């Protein structure tokens, strides 16, 4: 399902990771896809409140947890720069879909990176 929110559709997710050779593009692509799927789920499920949004964002965070192994296998890891970039993109998604009061730490509350 294509993303209908133009701001989300046009956003360059994980831009800082693509600019840094330390993060392999093929793994960053998988992270970008997680964020795009999150946008699709928000549009499909239309969470009514922050608690419903957090369920969706934390499920996406769990996918990033699983992606850590792929980063490690490629000689990289989800470290400070990556953590901040991922968190900023989760915040961007929340804000773009009208959840300006979302707590970034709660959005990614299930992270282990």
Secondary structure, DSSP 8 states (H G I E B T S, - for coil): -----HHHHH--TTHHHHH-TTS-HHHHHHHHHHHHHHHHHHHHH--SSHHHHHHHHHHHHHHHHHHHHHHHHTT----HHHHHHHHHHHHHHHHHTT-TT--HHHHTTT---
